[in-house]
Amino acid sequence: MVTTAQPAATSTFSPLTTWDGWQQFVDTPHAPARDASDQEWTLEQREDYHARFVVLKTPAMDALSTAVRRLLLLNRGQQGGARRGLIISGPATTGKTTAMQQLGRTVELADRRRHPNRDGRLPVLFITVPPSSTPKMLISEFARFLGLPTLERMNQIQITNAVCELLCEMGTQLVLVDDVHLMDTRSRAGAETSDQLKYLGERIPATFVYSGIDVEASPLLTGVRGSQLAGRFKIVRNQPLRYGSSGDKQVWNALVNGMDSALRLRQHRPGTLVTHAAYLHARTGGRMGSLSHLIREAALVSLLDGTEKITKKLLEQIELDSAAEQRARAPRRHRMSPQRQP
């Protein structure tokens, strides 16, 4: 007999891959953006605000939301057989995990509105694939999210049955699995882990959404197992945003303007970031993760040094991840390199 899982005791750090951490994420809205001149808004509170900052909706997030809404309806009437799923694929730092988490939060809040007085529901589950995962490691991530006890004394089949029974009881609609590119199906353990995930999709009446780095180029979609997965899942590409056409620039500028409007720095001039939109795209390669890092760190530096404004000089002083810095420097190296003689 499986008992209804309960949130774990609140800890200092609760990852989103646990019931308690996920509920905290869903229940905690972004702090309201008070007026920057509000003297009751302390420096520490404004630092916290800019550290967390805003999550802006990108075109890829809109496409993902639309696709998942349709799949939830499609799978709702599927009593058996292969349910349809979705894979979010793209380069690193393009916002795949953020998009997935925001999608899950939206689905869970919508479920709460439909079922305000029903306890014991778990509409959304979120896990990540462990490195060098085995089937038992994968199903243990599901069990850890649910707070199922005594995993050490249970074998893989027992854990799987307990997880599937509980998720069916709790009306789980959406299962989010991040970092699926870590499953190397060329190895025995990776292939068996992929089989385990496929089996869970058949046992649990939910829509499965995977996310990973360039999944199309990974072993996950190759071979017999890969062809089965490709036949059930559609792919939504989460590409870096471009800055070529006028339409591309309009989308990017709107996102930059959204960040500019969200800043609460007392010496900030509205619209400053938009004037540097082309520079920001060149620095980040159109990757939302890198853009968010750059703006948040610049805002925090300006709060710490008391200037409370973001300038291009300050932006140039912020060092991003090594991949972003290499991309930003590559065009300059190309321009400076001597031309080859015929």
Secondary structure by P-SEA (a helix, b strand, c coil): ccccccccccccccccccaaaaaaaaacccccccccccccccaaaaaaaaaccbbbbcaaaaaaaaaaaaaaaaaccccccccccccccccccccaaaaaaaaaaaaaaaaaaacccccccccbbbbbbcccccaaaaaaaaaaaacccccccccaaaaaaaaaaaaaaacccbbbbccccccccccaaaaaaaaaaaaaaaaccbbbbbbbcccccccccccaaaaaaaacbbbbbbcccccccaaaaaaaaaaaaaaaaacccccccccccccaaaaaaaaccccaaaaaaaaaaaaaaaaaaccccccaaaaaaccccaaaaaaaaaaaaaaacccccc
